[in-house]
Amino acid sequence: MSTAGLACGKLTVPLDYGNPAAGTVDVAVIRAKATGTGSARW
């Protein structure tokens, strides 16, 4: 897969939503633009 057209980012989320004091973790994400028609994507 080519890296052209990819976008990356980082989300910081809590380790435990029920206990926010437990700290956070960074989650790396990569997205690619969908291809095809709307009905073919689902």
Contact map, one row per residue, 1 for C-alpha under 8 A:
111000000000000000000000000000000000000000
111100000000000000000000000000000000000000
111111000000000000000000000000000000000000
011111000000000000000000000000000000000000
001111100000000000000000000000011000000000
001111110000000000000000000001111000000000
000011111000000000000000000001110000000000
000001111100000000000000000111100000000000
000000111110000000000000000111000000000000
000000011111000000000000011110000000000000
000000001111100000000000011110000000000000
000000000111110000000001111000000000000000
000000000011111000000001111000000000000000
000000000001111110010111100000000000000000
000000000000111110010111100000000000000000
000000000000011111110110000000000000000000
000000000000011111110000000000000000000000
000000000000000111110000000000000000000000
000000000000000111111100000000000000000000
000000000000011111111111000000000000000000
000000000000000000111110000000000000000000
000000000000011100111111000000000000000000
000000000000011100011111100000000000000000
000000000001111000010111110000000000000000
000000000001111000000011111000000000000000
000000000111100000000001111100000000000000
000000000111100000000000111110000000000000
000000011110000000000000011111000000000000
000000011110000000000000001111100000000000
000001111000000000000000000111110000000000
000001110000000000000000000011111000000000
000011100000000000000000000001111100000000
000011000000000000000000000000111110000000
000000000000000000000000000000011111000010
000000000000000000000000000000001111100010
000000000000000000000000000000000111110110
000000000000000000000000000000000011111110
000000000000000000000000000000000001111111
000000000000000000000000000000000000111111
000000000000000000000000000000000001111111
000000000000000000000000000000000111111111
000000000000000000000000000000000000011111
